[in-house]
Amino acid sequence: LASVLQGHQVMVFVHSRKETVTTAQFLREQFLEAGRADLLHPNDHAGYDSARQALMRSRNYELKDLFTSGLSFHNAGMLRSDRSWVEKRIERREVRVSVKARQSEARKIARLLK
């Protein structure tokens, strides 16, 4: 919460694919309970509407649901198109918090945040 309050993008790393979704959902609930869900909403970003429209083609319900709250997740079990979509959102700073599995791809995501 503190990093998001300071305007930073946050990436959370977890051990498994399943944990990416459950952790992102947990974080959303924590922001809601703290009354600070407004910090997550990316709808003030210029590319939000076009990103949301592009995501509507995805069959990934959890990703659609979490993106409207300003969160995303990324794991090897996702369709390549969804992973690419998430990577673009991170690079363009259209999500505030992203949950990522597998340390092996951490370097690629870290480069996007530079």
PyMOL commands that set and color helices and strands:
alter all, ss='L'
color gray80, all
select helices_A, chain A and resi 2-5+17-33+37-39+48-55+61-67+80-91+103-112
alter helices_A, ss='H'
color red, helices_A
select strands_A, chain A and resi 10-14+71-74+97-101
alter strands_A, ss='S'
color yellow, strands_A
deselect
rebuild
show_as cartoon
